[in-house]
Amino acid sequence: MILTGTMRINDKQHLEIGGCDTVELAEEFGTPLYIMDEEMIRENCRRYKEALESSYPLGEILYAGKAFLITAMAALINEEGLGLDVVSGGEIFTAIKAGFPPDHLCFHGNNKSREEIIFALESGVGRIVVDSLSELEELLSLSSEVKKRPTILLRIKPGVEAHTHDYIQTGQEDSKFGFGLQNEDTWKAINLAIQEKEKVNLVGFHCHIGSQIFQTEPFALAVDVMFAFMAEVREKTGFTASQLDMGGGLGIRYTKEDTPPSIETFVEYISFAVKNAALKRDFPLPQLLLEPGRSIIGEAGITLYRVGVIKDIPGIRRYVAVDGGMADNIRPALYQAVYDAALANKAGEEPAMKATIAGKACESGDILIQEAFLPPVKKDDILVLFATGAYCYAMACNYNRNPRPAVLFVRDGRARIVARRETYEDLVHLDQPCRNCI
Ligand SMILES: *Cc1c(COP(=O)(O)O)cnc(C)c1O
């Protein structure tokens, strides 16, 4: 059990978060239940901001909303003074609903629709990260129509790809995102953007090398590749990039085995790499943008489940089934993500048995944890999964027509519902009336 943020074990031997007893929260709000430690989210935002301010002269932190975005989260990010990455019309809409200043939005995506581009332009989003030549061409025609001049960056594939422990430098072109370093389209796009500067304001370049990354070296490699590229652009076209966006990707601790660098180490390291690379190529320091998602919200979230059926298969394994699963957390089924669990109502007890935590979906692959070590489990115990803040609610679905759980923000002993639990009525809300419908 990794206790982070405001989590602790209270006198009743229950897990507590944000000053709230999780067992009481499960009683009051039902299960499954997502709970977010508001203090920890805010602290992570501040740590990123302060680390960047103290190690780099001009920068901006943009929270990558795709990790977890609802109106309350957009409002929190605005209160903390961060920008916000959005990747769809729906995310733009959510941010605007929350009163988020559109000029602090940055719009990403490899296949933005006409409608989404128009929506972004009309809303006045601050930056658009252009992903292809055809998108730039469409943007040029739409920005004339809408009479807006967007600020744009071009997304580059730096040929460094990193995930957790491994990174590869491939010069790879085989990704659906961004412009290849030496692709003909890349130069066409740069020249076109420069030529059409009345219509678009090209300010620089973006890259994003992966997610759940534990090493710092791949970021330095990517910084170096980006500067070599920006120097080449300057030489060939006279355009000097004034903004460099190095994306997100810092990993978090899902289990004890995970050892990511701290936010401070990560930000200082990238800042240093950027300053070094700029010096080496005699390049003026660009504004540095970073786009963390998981490392802001991931460890701040937990999910509570109620234990139902326990099934022993002698000599093979013990299944402990909970009242949620792949519909509220698709990550184990989708890419073998590993989580740590505990019993919230027996948080002080030592693990004594091994179990496989299964969900309730009609899908054999609906396993949340292959091997969990828990105190003796009984029906109706409250099982907690840690570090579920990122990419869980965001990817939740209604498979088997299960309503999506509520989301709580907890802080200083108080819980507030930031997304209510879906009801059965919500589930049929979009269905058109049928002959015998009541
Ligand atoms: C997903 C993504 C991020 C955030 O990645 P994390 O691993 O959650 O930090 C940032 N920028 C871009 C362009 C992304 O696609």
The ligand as an ORCA input file, in Angstrom:
! r2SCAN-3c Opt
* xyz 0 1
  C      -1.372     12.460    -23.635
  C      -0.634     13.704    -23.930
  C      -0.083     14.438    -22.887
  C      -0.125     13.988    -21.445
  O       0.587     12.821    -21.245
  P       0.782     12.249    -19.758
  O       1.543     11.011    -19.976
  O      -0.561     12.024    -19.178
  O       1.563     13.287    -19.002
  C       0.549     15.626    -23.197
  N       0.616     16.073    -24.478
  C       0.088     15.380    -25.501
  C       0.177     15.931    -26.867
  C      -0.549     14.184    -25.268
  O      -1.063     13.502    -26.295
*
